[in-house]
Amino acid sequence: MEQTTDPIKINSNSLITDLAEVMAEDVLVVDKELLRVFECDGLSAYRELPLVAVLPATVAEIKAILAICKKHKVPVVTRGAGTGLSGGALPLAGSVLLVLSRMHRILDINDKNKTVTVEPGVRNSAVSEAAAKYGLYYAPDPSSQIACSIGGNVAENAGGLHCLKYGLTINNVLAAKVLTMDGELLELDSESNVGGLDLLALLTGSEGLLGVVVEITLKLLVQPEFTKLVMAGFARVGDSAEAVAKIIEHGIIPAGLEMMDELAIQAAEDFVRVGYPLDAKALLLCELDGTETDVHETCELVRKILGDTGATSIKIAENEAERMKMWQGRKSSFPAVGRISPDYYCMDGTIPRREVKNVLNRISELSNQYGLRVANVFHAGDGNLHPLILYDANKPGELEKTEEFGRDTLKLCVDVGGTVTGEHGAGVEKLDSMCDQFEADELEQFFALKHAFDPDKLLNPGKAVPTLHRCAELGAMHVHHGKLPFPELDRF
């Protein structure tokens, strides 16, 4: 991984002495062996030890830590639960890792306004668990929801199985409190804008580059009156893609619409034994919710659409236990694939729904080209792909080949009118792919926003936005007369 920030000479003893004045010994981690717990996030192919990790429990402690880091000009990388899949929480050598897992209080639930206010370390699933007694729940549900934190969800703009109908994190955050690197506490809500720029939306998905989120207010929804889950197997992937298109064309917006290919089906079924059809080349899970009458009527229409588009098997969950079991297979697909390969690389790109069939066919061709198997699981309703590329890191050159395969996949997403990320963020993983998607003038705006919030470039430097030099070297950006555009902005 290239060095993306200027080398910084750090007086580590002085820094640690200053941190020890504001943090207790047991939440100030300096021992190298203990720091290995934090050396990577879910993208374990990249690892790095921070200089020190701190685990604050209050906003005052975070503010003091940021002041010390600013004084010493030390980079700060914020970390939640470490479940991210793009290296967004990867430590930098010589950095302070700001771990927010101790900030895990649910501060307030307002059942009348249907809101909940939480600290960033609260687990995603804990929000719905706490809201359940009021008949409410929090809609975004990433597969890692039992572990991932709300702060991390905000940083990456996480989605989940039910994002088609209820939206990503950005659609469910009502307000946030954010500490800038200068220690200023910003209170943002839907009315917070500068020159028409929605600051709350800007913060959501900013990957820790702009500030440290210390409090979040979320929208809660009333639990559906009635829910049905339909599972359909297909002999051809193209038929399942057509079924997705037809369902949406009929004006049906399922709560969830998920697809898995043959390898993912087999892995999940072997792992959790949910009754998936093992003879299917593709599997579709379509969940409908609403009033009982509406769900029954829509369910029959979906059943007809599935039959008309070539479904070889159709099963409707008979009860809540069976519904949850069917979803368990999809939610367990990542660890399930981990059982059939020494390593796998989880990609994340988004395409127009109309391109699902063509893109999956092209991914299959790339799989043959690179000699690497791929298990595809994705949010079919909004075109968010998650190809899992299987490889063996112990084989020389295989990780590099996998990364090249991954970049080709993301470039394919861009070429068909999509994007290089849907919910996992760019982190370090997609720096090259960001060059395929964005032009120099667009990167200029990213740089300008970064400078406005963090002029010293201390918050998660080197992540998410590639340098102009990097893009030029990849041949993805035109160089005018041997010079890069906006050279003054090239050090991000």
VOGU-3710 file (C-alpha; in Angstrom, 3 decimals, decimal comma):
1> meqttdpiki> 0,000/0,000/0,000  1,441/3,349/-1,023  2,393/6,024/1,469  -0,311/8,676/0,999  0,704/11,149/3,676  3,969/12,907/4,276  6,156/11,094/6,821  5,714/12,628/10,274  8,417/12,718/12,905  6,694/11,847/16,140
11> nsnslitdla> 8,019/12,174/19,660  6,147/9,079/20,775  7,178/9,347/24,415  5,878/12,899/24,656  2,639/11,950/22,877  1,983/8,962/25,138  2,823/11,017/28,212  0,230/13,603/27,183  -2,374/10,921/26,457  -1,708/9,261/29,816
21> evmaedvlvv> -2,689/12,498/31,522  -6,239/12,280/30,141  -6,722/8,493/29,785  -6,541/5,717/32,354  -3,807/3,121/31,889  -6,223/0,293/31,037  -7,745/2,201/28,102  -4,460/3,456/26,681  -2,949/0,602/24,668  0,728/0,827/23,747
31> dkellrvfec> 1,891/-2,794/23,974  2,508/-4,178/20,470  0,935/-7,547/21,163  -2,214/-5,937/22,529  -2,315/-3,551/19,566  -2,570/-6,528/17,195  -6,235/-6,740/18,125  -6,680/-3,506/16,179  -4,300/-4,091/13,242  -7,071/-4,448/10,649
41> dglsayrelp> -10,796/-4,276/10,123  -12,833/-6,825/8,151  -10,454/-6,388/5,194  -7,783/-8,527/6,808  -5,548/-8,628/3,726  -4,139/-5,286/4,934  -2,637/-4,963/8,415  -0,795/-2,208/10,253  -0,100/-1,433/13,903  -0,978/2,029/15,196
51> lvavlpatva> 1,417/3,808/17,505  -1,198/3,722/20,256  -4,897/2,907/20,679  -7,176/4,869/23,005  -10,634/3,837/24,166  -12,486/6,923/25,423  -15,864/6,738/27,150  -16,920/10,405/26,999  -17,045/13,286/24,559  -14,705/15,232/26,845
61> eikailaick> -12,088/12,491/26,575  -12,352/12,445/22,780  -11,971/16,206/22,652  -8,837/16,015/24,817  -7,374/13,242/22,644  -7,951/15,226/19,452  -6,289/18,292/21,000  -3,224/16,245/21,903  -3,025/14,703/18,421  -3,363/18,134/16,829
71> khkvpvvtrg> -0,595/19,471/19,062  1,725/16,631/18,001  0,464/16,594/14,377  -0,363/12,898/14,682  -2,948/11,239/12,381  -6,150/9,947/13,988  -8,028/6,896/12,704  -11,463/6,330/14,234  -12,631/2,750/14,714  -15,986/1,281/15,687
81> agtglsggal> -16,484/-2,479/15,888  -13,934/-3,192/13,157  -16,415/-5,008/10,896  -15,860/-2,724/7,890  -14,816/-4,433/4,656  -12,855/-1,747/2,814  -10,004/-0,953/5,203  -11,567/2,301/6,370  -10,482/1,608/9,948  -7,036/0,296/8,991
91> plagsvllvl> -4,510/1,973/11,320  -1,687/4,042/9,901  1,854/3,592/11,128  2,499/6,294/13,699  -1,194/7,035/14,178  -3,499/7,177/17,159  -6,363/4,712/16,816  -9,499/6,187/18,381  -11,644/3,200/19,375  -15,233/4,149/20,273
101> srmhrildin> -16,501/0,752/21,433  -16,861/1,934/25,060  -19,331/4,612/24,010  -22,236/2,173/23,851  -25,116/3,856/25,666  -28,605/4,256/24,286  -29,264/7,780/25,525  -32,966/8,177/24,770  -35,896/6,445/23,079  -38,826/8,685/22,187
111> dknktvtvep> -41,664/6,360/21,268  -44,010/9,256/20,440  -41,613/10,843/17,935  -40,274/7,411/16,941  -36,635/8,349/17,466  -33,681/6,945/19,355  -30,480/8,755/20,328  -27,346/6,660/20,768  -23,615/6,874/21,256  -21,508/5,677/18,302
121> gvrnsavsea> -20,486/2,356/19,872  -24,042/1,015/20,177  -24,487/-2,185/18,153  -26,913/-2,025/15,249  -29,097/-4,893/16,495  -29,169/-3,439/20,020  -31,227/-0,501/18,736  -34,097/-2,689/17,537  -33,833/-4,835/20,651  -34,290/-1,759/22,845
131> aakyglyyap> -37,089/-0,349/20,688  -39,044/-3,615/20,468  -40,998/-3,019/23,681  -42,524/0,067/22,032  -43,452/-1,867/18,888  -40,674/-0,088/16,989  -37,475/-1,077/15,187  -34,491/0,353/13,280  -34,645/-0,578/9,590  -31,015/-0,697/8,272
141> dpssqiacsi> -29,780/-4,224/8,986  -26,310/-5,090/7,643  -25,437/-8,778/7,800  -22,976/-7,903/10,572  -25,692/-6,174/12,621  -25,108/-8,213/15,775  -21,581/-6,748/15,938  -21,312/-3,589/13,815  -21,760/-0,222/15,496  -24,024/2,676/14,594
151> ggnvaenagg> -21,027/5,008/14,384  -19,442/2,697/11,831  -22,747/2,453/9,955  -22,797/6,261/9,695  -19,161/6,379/8,559  -19,766/3,885/5,748  -23,448/4,652/5,023  -24,289/0,999/5,655  -27,325/-0,656/4,110  -28,652/-4,137/4,719
161> lhclkyglti> -31,210/-6,649/3,554  -34,124/-4,235/3,912  -32,544/-1,151/2,338  -34,625/-1,365/-0,851  -37,824/-0,189/0,832  -36,484/1,579/3,913  -33,227/3,072/2,697  -29,588/3,133/3,735  -28,237/4,697/6,917  -28,397/8,136/5,276
171> nnvlaakvlt> -32,190/7,794/5,004  -32,558/6,898/8,682  -30,247/9,379/10,462  -32,089/12,446/11,743  -29,302/14,258/13,583  -25,707/13,853/14,715  -23,148/15,515/16,941  -19,652/15,623/15,501  -16,302/16,738/16,877  -13,990/18,352/14,366
181> mdgellelds> -10,211/17,989/14,603  -10,184/21,491/16,145  -12,450/20,286/18,944  -15,539/22,137/17,727  -18,803/20,288/18,429  -21,107/20,458/15,413  -24,790/19,657/15,881  -26,211/18,640/12,520  -29,741/17,813/11,421  -31,803/17,947/8,235
191> esnvggldll> -31,780/21,755/8,390  -27,970/21,976/8,568  -26,745/23,194/5,226  -24,259/25,631/3,776  -25,010/27,033/0,344  -27,463/24,223/-0,264  -25,018/21,519/0,880  -26,671/19,062/3,288  -24,019/18,693/5,991  -25,698/15,734/7,697
201> alltgsegll> -25,812/13,847/4,403  -22,205/14,853/3,705  -21,116/13,415/7,045  -22,923/10,116/6,429  -20,522/7,989/4,416  -17,537/10,325/4,923  -15,447/7,454/6,381  -13,974/9,406/9,289  -12,305/12,004/7,062  -14,288/15,009/8,290
211> gvvveitlkl> -14,944/14,530/11,999  -15,636/12,133/14,863  -19,307/11,248/15,333  -20,096/11,233/19,057  -23,912/11,042/19,079  -26,551/9,979/16,547  -30,345/10,323/16,469  -32,052/7,673/14,362  -35,507/7,226/12,901  -37,516/4,280/14,228
221> lvqpeftklv> -40,325/2,561/12,352  -43,464/0,803/13,564  -43,072/-2,952/13,306  -45,002/-4,255/10,284  -48,456/-5,664/10,938  -47,771/-8,660/8,708  -44,776/-10,100/6,844  -44,303/-12,822/4,256  -41,063/-14,175/2,793  -41,074/-15,852/-0,621
231> magfarvgds> -38,128/-18,009/-1,712  -37,689/-18,969/-5,351  -35,098/-21,109/-7,119  -34,128/-20,626/-10,761  -32,341/-22,825/-13,289  -30,736/-19,759/-14,892  -29,287/-16,629/-13,289  -30,777/-14,549/-16,071  -34,278/-15,698/-15,139  -33,834/-14,554/-11,543
241> aeavakiieh> -32,587/-11,168/-12,775  -35,656/-10,866/-15,003  -37,881/-11,718/-12,019  -36,346/-8,840/-10,048  -37,027/-6,430/-12,895  -40,622/-7,632/-13,325  -41,399/-7,315/-9,619  -40,249/-3,691/-9,599  -42,011/-2,969/-12,925  -45,294/-4,039/-11,328
251> giipaglemm> -44,883/-1,273/-8,753  -44,058/-3,703/-5,948  -41,443/-2,452/-3,479  -40,458/-5,440/-1,340  -39,038/-4,897/2,124  -36,132/-7,026/0,953  -35,144/-8,533/-2,397  -31,966/-10,615/-2,265  -30,231/-12,890/-4,750  -27,620/-15,627/-4,330
261> delaiqaaed> -25,889/-17,701/-6,995  -25,218/-21,452/-7,020  -21,951/-21,408/-5,074  -23,371/-19,094/-2,408  -26,511/-21,250/-2,105  -24,477/-24,398/-1,576  -22,157/-22,780/0,956  -25,030/-21,292/2,977  -27,052/-24,508/2,955  -24,074/-26,578/4,093
271> fvrvgyplda> -23,468/-24,054/6,867  -26,933/-23,490/8,371  -29,262/-26,113/6,756  -32,181/-23,821/5,953  -33,717/-25,819/3,093  -32,351/-23,904/0,119  -32,846/-25,681/-3,256  -29,431/-27,133/-4,080  -30,338/-27,745/-7,725  -30,877/-24,022/-8,310
281> kalllceldg> -28,403/-21,817/-10,185  -29,861/-18,746/-8,491  -32,007/-18,076/-5,434  -34,292/-15,112/-4,836  -35,621/-14,047/-1,428  -38,496/-11,560/-1,600  -39,959/-10,203/1,630  -43,265/-8,323/1,677  -44,677/-6,392/4,612  -47,722/-4,246/5,385
291> tetdvhetce> -51,337/-5,005/6,256  -52,314/-8,671/6,166  -54,740/-8,187/3,271  -52,234/-6,245/1,148  -49,420/-8,692/1,815  -51,561/-11,705/0,837  -52,623/-10,011/-2,403  -49,080/-8,895/-3,276  -47,696/-12,301/-2,381  -49,964/-13,964/-4,952
301> lvrkilgdtg> -48,859/-11,460/-7,606  -45,202/-12,110/-6,781  -45,793/-15,846/-6,958  -47,244/-15,419/-10,463  -44,346/-13,199/-11,589  -41,829/-15,752/-10,319  -43,599/-18,551/-12,149  -43,834/-16,547/-15,362  -40,113/-15,766/-15,284  -39,051/-19,394/-14,941
311> atsikiaene> -38,829/-20,168/-11,234  -38,260/-23,896/-10,763  -39,315/-23,831/-7,110  -41,331/-21,418/-4,984  -41,712/-21,628/-1,216  -43,438/-19,230/1,176  -42,339/-19,236/4,817  -45,156/-20,760/6,871  -44,318/-18,998/10,121  -41,949/-16,501/11,724
321> aermkmwqgr> -39,422/-19,166/12,694  -39,183/-20,408/9,110  -38,916/-16,836/7,794  -36,023/-16,078/10,125  -34,362/-19,363/9,166  -34,521/-18,491/5,469  -32,953/-15,092/6,173  -30,302/-16,728/8,348  -28,869/-18,436/5,291  -28,484/-15,156/3,433
331> kssfpavgri> -27,069/-13,355/6,486  -24,625/-16,216/7,053  -23,418/-16,317/3,458  -20,115/-14,544/4,139  -18,946/-16,861/6,935  -20,408/-19,786/4,994  -18,178/-19,016/2,016  -15,264/-18,712/4,430  -15,653/-22,440/5,166  -15,010/-23,468/1,548
341> spdyycmdgt> -11,932/-21,360/0,842  -8,818/-20,385/2,812  -9,561/-16,730/2,045  -12,116/-14,618/0,225  -12,229/-11,019/-0,927  -15,619/-9,323/-0,615  -16,286/-6,738/-3,302  -19,003/-4,076/-3,212  -20,322/-2,253/-6,246  -23,686/-1,020/-7,474
351> iprrevknvl> -25,226/-1,299/-10,936  -28,556/-0,469/-12,588  -30,975/-3,374/-12,105  -31,302/-3,806/-15,861  -27,609/-4,759/-16,011  -27,697/-7,561/-13,416  -27,771/-10,390/-15,946  -25,020/-8,944/-18,147  -22,765/-8,065/-15,212  -23,101/-11,508/-13,617
361> nriselsnqy> -22,254/-13,112/-16,955  -19,183/-10,903/-17,249  -18,123/-11,723/-13,673  -18,356/-15,399/-14,613  -16,056/-14,738/-17,583  -13,597/-12,909/-15,323  -13,720/-15,850/-12,923  -12,601/-18,160/-15,727  -10,003/-15,641/-16,913  -8,380/-15,343/-13,480
371> glrvanvfha> -8,930/-18,962/-12,449  -10,662/-17,907/-9,223  -14,109/-18,979/-8,060  -16,726/-16,363/-7,176  -19,802/-16,600/-4,953  -22,303/-13,831/-5,671  -24,650/-12,514/-2,980  -26,300/-9,151/-3,339  -29,148/-6,757/-2,723  -30,864/-7,426/-6,033
381> gdgnlhplil> -33,540/-4,784/-5,599  -31,107/-1,858/-5,659  -28,341/-3,505/-7,681  -25,776/-3,640/-4,864  -23,427/-6,520/-5,760  -21,235/-8,422/-3,314  -19,065/-10,833/-5,327  -16,926/-12,943/-2,987  -13,692/-13,861/-4,771  -12,189/-17,066/-3,348
391> ydankpgele> -8,400/-17,292/-3,125  -5,506/-18,625/-1,040  -3,243/-15,954/0,437  -0,555/-18,598/1,006  -0,077/-18,958/-2,743  2,410/-16,361/-4,031  0,770/-13,744/-6,205  -2,783/-14,930/-5,624  -3,820/-11,947/-3,479  -2,527/-9,582/-6,153
401> kteefgrdtl> -4,424/-11,511/-8,817  -7,560/-11,324/-6,674  -7,182/-7,563/-6,262  -6,852/-7,169/-10,026  -9,983/-9,283/-10,504  -11,762/-7,078/-7,983  -10,770/-3,867/-9,711  -11,937/-5,245/-13,058  -15,278/-6,032/-11,431  -15,665/-2,519/-10,052
411> klcvdvggtv> -14,639/-0,951/-13,364  -17,357/-3,056/-14,957  -19,843/-1,535/-12,517  -18,771/1,969/-13,543  -18,847/1,100/-17,255  -22,511/0,043/-17,079  -23,540/3,210/-15,250  -23,043/2,142/-11,637  -20,643/2,997/-8,821  -17,641/1,407/-7,119
421> tgehgagvek> -19,356/1,135/-3,747  -22,854/0,711/-2,414  -22,393/0,460/1,329  -18,862/-0,671/2,226  -17,103/2,602/1,515  -13,866/3,137/-0,414  -11,323/2,895/2,422  -7,971/1,714/1,080  -9,506/-1,048/-1,018  -11,089/1,142/-3,703
431> ldsmcdqfea> -8,552/3,956/-4,087  -7,655/2,774/-7,595  -11,294/2,168/-8,493  -12,197/5,695/-7,400  -9,878/6,857/-10,194  -12,069/4,967/-12,665  -15,227/6,671/-11,441  -14,235/10,295/-10,766  -12,586/12,989/-12,866  -10,047/15,525/-11,630
441> deleqffalk> -12,575/18,316/-11,139  -14,725/15,995/-9,024  -11,738/15,008/-6,900  -11,037/18,721/-6,482  -14,352/19,063/-4,674  -13,493/16,158/-2,371  -10,164/17,783/-1,556  -11,798/21,148/-0,910  -14,337/19,638/1,494  -11,593/17,767/3,322
451> hafdpdklln> -9,580/20,960/3,655  -12,587/22,870/5,029  -13,118/20,350/7,837  -9,559/19,129/8,424  -6,937/21,509/6,954  -4,046/19,666/8,637  -5,139/16,355/7,052  -4,975/14,445/10,337  -8,306/12,578/10,208  -7,932/9,182/8,504
461> pgkavptlhr> -5,504/10,462/5,857  -4,878/8,413/2,731  -8,326/6,801/2,748  -11,308/6,934/0,399  -10,072/9,626/-2,023  -7,054/8,892/-4,256  -4,307/11,393/-4,936  -4,219/12,902/-8,418  -0,752/11,418/-8,923  -2,142/7,970/-8,199
471> caelgamhvh> -4,898/8,359/-10,782  -2,478/9,724/-13,376  -0,068/6,844/-12,855  -2,946/4,419/-13,395  -3,754/6,177/-16,648  -7,236/6,982/-15,371  -6,756/10,767/-15,452  -5,646/12,947/-18,311  -2,436/14,873/-17,690  -2,194/18,273/-19,413
481> hgklpfpeld> 1,270/18,999/-20,896  2,926/16,675/-18,422  1,353/18,397/-15,430  -1,456/17,274/-13,176  -4,521/19,457/-12,772  -4,843/21,087/-9,336  -1,302/20,195/-8,156  -1,816/22,198/-4,974  -4,503/19,719/-3,920  -2,590/16,565/-4,645
491> rf> -1,614/15,717/-1,083  -4,846/14,546/0,529
//
